[in-house]
Amino acid sequence: MKAADVPVQLPAAPPVLLSDGLRLRAYTDADAQLVRQVVDDPLIPLITTVPTTNDPRLIAEYIARQHSRLATGQGIQMVVAERDSDRAVGQAGFSVQGHGRLSVGYWIAPAHRRKGYAAAALALLSDWALTLPGLGRLELYVEPWNQGSWRAAEAAGFEREGLLRAWETVGQTRVDMFMYSRLP
């Protein structure tokens, strides 16, 4: 087996990652409140599996899916919370892409944006992910118009590699994406 074919070794259980002001941790049932904050967001339910209604059953299913990602080897999704209060403000995680690659994603609830949470969470998650055996590359995709998101990526050490034209379907529309990477 070539080195590039070695799978990224995920941990058996989700870690708790701490920085000066943040905590990244597994979802709990209490985080349904966070999910309820973003069901009406114009973008988050479109690009994630967040439900588009406040239906408690759908929100519980969403949280269960976040737990199942690690168990099935798909990746890890964690809550971004304030370190001291543990107040949930968003989500950060990654999905396994194969060939030693992880694709990073994140979102912050609208009430908590523009406070540095995305960049701090992305840096914390990425620093930890870069220690995983078998990892050769972290990837991140951002819509060119989403200046806050690509600035967060750059602040967390990601480098823009280029523009992927008509890369992904968001809603009913093919959209361009900036491609970013961070290497070990």
Contacts in CASP RR format, 6 or more apart in sequence:
PFRMAT RR
TARGET T0000
AUTHOR 0000-0000-0000
METHOD contacts of the structure
MODEL  1
MKAADVPVQLPAAPPVLLSDGLRLRAYTDADAQLVRQVVDDPLIPLITTV
PTTNDPRLIAEYIARQHSRLATGQGIQMVVAERDSDRAVGQAGFSVQGHG
RLSVGYWIAPAHRRKGYAAAALALLSDWALTLPGLGRLELYVEPWNQGSW
RAAEAAGFEREGLLRAWETVGQTRVDMFMYSRLP
4 99 0 8 1.000
4 100 0 8 1.000
5 99 0 8 1.000
6 100 0 8 1.000
6 133 0 8 1.000
6 134 0 8 1.000
7 96 0 8 1.000
7 98 0 8 1.000
7 100 0 8 1.000
7 134 0 8 1.000
8 96 0 8 1.000
8 98 0 8 1.000
8 100 0 8 1.000
8 101 0 8 1.000
8 102 0 8 1.000
8 132 0 8 1.000
8 133 0 8 1.000
8 134 0 8 1.000
8 135 0 8 1.000
8 136 0 8 1.000
9 132 0 8 1.000
9 133 0 8 1.000
9 134 0 8 1.000
10 70 0 8 1.000
10 73 0 8 1.000
10 75 0 8 1.000
10 76 0 8 1.000
10 96 0 8 1.000
10 132 0 8 1.000
11 70 0 8 1.000
11 132 0 8 1.000
13 70 0 8 1.000
14 25 0 8 1.000
14 26 0 8 1.000
14 70 0 8 1.000
14 76 0 8 1.000
14 78 0 8 1.000
15 24 0 8 1.000
15 128 0 8 1.000
16 23 0 8 1.000
16 24 0 8 1.000
16 25 0 8 1.000
16 26 0 8 1.000
17 23 0 8 1.000
17 24 0 8 1.000
17 25 0 8 1.000
17 78 0 8 1.000
17 124 0 8 1.000
17 125 0 8 1.000
17 128 0 8 1.000
18 24 0 8 1.000
18 83 0 8 1.000
18 124 0 8 1.000
19 83 0 8 1.000
19 120 0 8 1.000
19 123 0 8 1.000
19 124 0 8 1.000
20 83 0 8 1.000
21 82 0 8 1.000
21 83 0 8 1.000
21 84 0 8 1.000
21 120 0 8 1.000
22 80 0 8 1.000
22 81 0 8 1.000
22 82 0 8 1.000
22 83 0 8 1.000
22 117 0 8 1.000
22 120 0 8 1.000
22 121 0 8 1.000
22 124 0 8 1.000
23 80 0 8 1.000
23 81 0 8 1.000
23 82 0 8 1.000
23 83 0 8 1.000
23 86 0 8 1.000
24 78 0 8 1.000
24 79 0 8 1.000
24 80 0 8 1.000
24 81 0 8 1.000
24 92 0 8 1.000
24 121 0 8 1.000
24 124 0 8 1.000
24 125 0 8 1.000
25 78 0 8 1.000
25 79 0 8 1.000
25 81 0 8 1.000
25 86 0 8 1.000
26 66 0 8 1.000
26 67 0 8 1.000
26 78 0 8 1.000
26 79 0 8 1.000
27 63 0 8 1.000
27 66 0 8 1.000
27 67 0 8 1.000
27 77 0 8 1.000
27 78 0 8 1.000
27 79 0 8 1.000
28 79 0 8 1.000
29 60 0 8 1.000
29 63 0 8 1.000
30 88 0 8 1.000
31 63 0 8 1.000
31 79 0 8 1.000
31 88 0 8 1.000
32 56 0 8 1.000
32 59 0 8 1.000
32 60 0 8 1.000
32 63 0 8 1.000
33 88 0 8 1.000
34 79 0 8 1.000
34 88 0 8 1.000
34 89 0 8 1.000
34 90 0 8 1.000
34 91 0 8 1.000
34 109 0 8 1.000
35 50 0 8 1.000
35 51 0 8 1.000
35 59 0 8 1.000
35 62 0 8 1.000
35 63 0 8 1.000
36 54 0 8 1.000
36 59 0 8 1.000
37 109 0 8 1.000
37 110 0 8 1.000
37 111 0 8 1.000
38 44 0 8 1.000
38 45 0 8 1.000
38 50 0 8 1.000
38 90 0 8 1.000
38 107 0 8 1.000
38 109 0 8 1.000
38 110 0 8 1.000
39 45 0 8 1.000
39 50 0 8 1.000
39 51 0 8 1.000
39 52 0 8 1.000
39 53 0 8 1.000
39 54 0 8 1.000
39 59 0 8 1.000
41 50 0 8 1.000
41 107 0 8 1.000
41 109 0 8 1.000
41 110 0 8 1.000
43 170 0 8 1.000
44 50 0 8 1.000
44 107 0 8 1.000
45 51 0 8 1.000
45 52 0 8 1.000
46 170 0 8 1.000
46 171 0 8 1.000
47 170 0 8 1.000
48 107 0 8 1.000
49 62 0 8 1.000
49 65 0 8 1.000
50 62 0 8 1.000
51 58 0 8 1.000
51 59 0 8 1.000
51 61 0 8 1.000
51 62 0 8 1.000
66 77 0 8 1.000
66 91 0 8 1.000
68 74 0 8 1.000
69 75 0 8 1.000
69 76 0 8 1.000
69 77 0 8 1.000
69 95 0 8 1.000
70 76 0 8 1.000
73 96 0 8 1.000
74 95 0 8 1.000
74 96 0 8 1.000
75 93 0 8 1.000
75 94 0 8 1.000
75 95 0 8 1.000
75 96 0 8 1.000
75 102 0 8 1.000
76 93 0 8 1.000
76 94 0 8 1.000
77 91 0 8 1.000
77 92 0 8 1.000
77 93 0 8 1.000
78 91 0 8 1.000
78 92 0 8 1.000
78 93 0 8 1.000
78 125 0 8 1.000
79 88 0 8 1.000
79 90 0 8 1.000
79 91 0 8 1.000
80 88 0 8 1.000
80 89 0 8 1.000
80 90 0 8 1.000
80 91 0 8 1.000
80 92 0 8 1.000
80 106 0 8 1.000
80 108 0 8 1.000
80 117 0 8 1.000
80 121 0 8 1.000
81 87 0 8 1.000
81 88 0 8 1.000
81 89 0 8 1.000
81 90 0 8 1.000
82 89 0 8 1.000
88 109 0 8 1.000
89 108 0 8 1.000
89 109 0 8 1.000
89 112 0 8 1.000
89 115 0 8 1.000
89 117 0 8 1.000
90 106 0 8 1.000
90 107 0 8 1.000
90 108 0 8 1.000
90 109 0 8 1.000
90 112 0 8 1.000
90 117 0 8 1.000
90 121 0 8 1.000
91 106 0 8 1.000
91 107 0 8 1.000
92 104 0 8 1.000
92 105 0 8 1.000
92 106 0 8 1.000
92 118 0 8 1.000
92 121 0 8 1.000
92 122 0 8 1.000
92 124 0 8 1.000
92 125 0 8 1.000
93 104 0 8 1.000
93 105 0 8 1.000
93 106 0 8 1.000
93 125 0 8 1.000
94 102 0 8 1.000
94 103 0 8 1.000
94 104 0 8 1.000
94 105 0 8 1.000
94 125 0 8 1.000
94 129 0 8 1.000
94 138 0 8 1.000
95 102 0 8 1.000
95 103 0 8 1.000
96 102 0 8 1.000
97 103 0 8 1.000
97 139 0 8 1.000
100 134 0 8 1.000
100 135 0 8 1.000
100 136 0 8 1.000
100 137 0 8 1.000
101 135 0 8 1.000
101 136 0 8 1.000
101 137 0 8 1.000
101 138 0 8 1.000
101 139 0 8 1.000
102 129 0 8 1.000
102 132 0 8 1.000
102 135 0 8 1.000
102 137 0 8 1.000
102 138 0 8 1.000
102 139 0 8 1.000
103 138 0 8 1.000
103 139 0 8 1.000
103 140 0 8 1.000
103 141 0 8 1.000
104 122 0 8 1.000
104 125 0 8 1.000
104 126 0 8 1.000
104 129 0 8 1.000
104 138 0 8 1.000
104 139 0 8 1.000
104 140 0 8 1.000
105 140 0 8 1.000
106 118 0 8 1.000
106 121 0 8 1.000
106 122 0 8 1.000
106 125 0 8 1.000
106 149 0 8 1.000
106 152 0 8 1.000
108 117 0 8 1.000
108 118 0 8 1.000
108 121 0 8 1.000
116 152 0 8 1.000
118 148 0 8 1.000
118 149 0 8 1.000
118 152 0 8 1.000
119 151 0 8 1.000
119 152 0 8 1.000
119 153 0 8 1.000
119 155 0 8 1.000
119 156 0 8 1.000
122 140 0 8 1.000
122 152 0 8 1.000
122 153 0 8 1.000
122 155 0 8 1.000
122 156 0 8 1.000
122 158 0 8 1.000
123 155 0 8 1.000
123 156 0 8 1.000
123 157 0 8 1.000
126 138 0 8 1.000
126 156 0 8 1.000
126 157 0 8 1.000
126 158 0 8 1.000
126 182 0 8 1.000
129 135 0 8 1.000
129 138 0 8 1.000
130 138 0 8 1.000
130 182 0 8 1.000
130 184 0 8 1.000
135 184 0 8 1.000
136 183 0 8 1.000
136 184 0 8 1.000
137 181 0 8 1.000
137 182 0 8 1.000
137 183 0 8 1.000
138 158 0 8 1.000
138 181 0 8 1.000
138 182 0 8 1.000
138 183 0 8 1.000
139 179 0 8 1.000
139 180 0 8 1.000
139 181 0 8 1.000
140 153 0 8 1.000
140 158 0 8 1.000
140 179 0 8 1.000
140 180 0 8 1.000
140 181 0 8 1.000
140 182 0 8 1.000
141 164 0 8 1.000
141 167 0 8 1.000
141 168 0 8 1.000
141 177 0 8 1.000
141 178 0 8 1.000
141 179 0 8 1.000
141 180 0 8 1.000
142 149 0 8 1.000
142 150 0 8 1.000
142 153 0 8 1.000
142 177 0 8 1.000
142 178 0 8 1.000
142 180 0 8 1.000
143 149 0 8 1.000
143 170 0 8 1.000
143 175 0 8 1.000
143 176 0 8 1.000
143 177 0 8 1.000
143 178 0 8 1.000
144 150 0 8 1.000
144 163 0 8 1.000
144 176 0 8 1.000
144 177 0 8 1.000
144 178 0 8 1.000
150 160 0 8 1.000
150 178 0 8 1.000
150 180 0 8 1.000
153 160 0 8 1.000
153 180 0 8 1.000
154 160 0 8 1.000
154 180 0 8 1.000
156 182 0 8 1.000
157 182 0 8 1.000
158 180 0 8 1.000
158 181 0 8 1.000
158 182 0 8 1.000
159 180 0 8 1.000
159 181 0 8 1.000
159 182 0 8 1.000
160 178 0 8 1.000
160 179 0 8 1.000
160 180 0 8 1.000
161 179 0 8 1.000
161 180 0 8 1.000
161 181 0 8 1.000
162 178 0 8 1.000
162 179 0 8 1.000
163 176 0 8 1.000
163 177 0 8 1.000
163 178 0 8 1.000
163 179 0 8 1.000
164 176 0 8 1.000
164 177 0 8 1.000
164 178 0 8 1.000
164 179 0 8 1.000
165 176 0 8 1.000
166 174 0 8 1.000
166 175 0 8 1.000
166 176 0 8 1.000
167 174 0 8 1.000
167 175 0 8 1.000
167 176 0 8 1.000
167 177 0 8 1.000
167 179 0 8 1.000
168 174 0 8 1.000
168 175 0 8 1.000
168 177 0 8 1.000
169 175 0 8 1.000
END
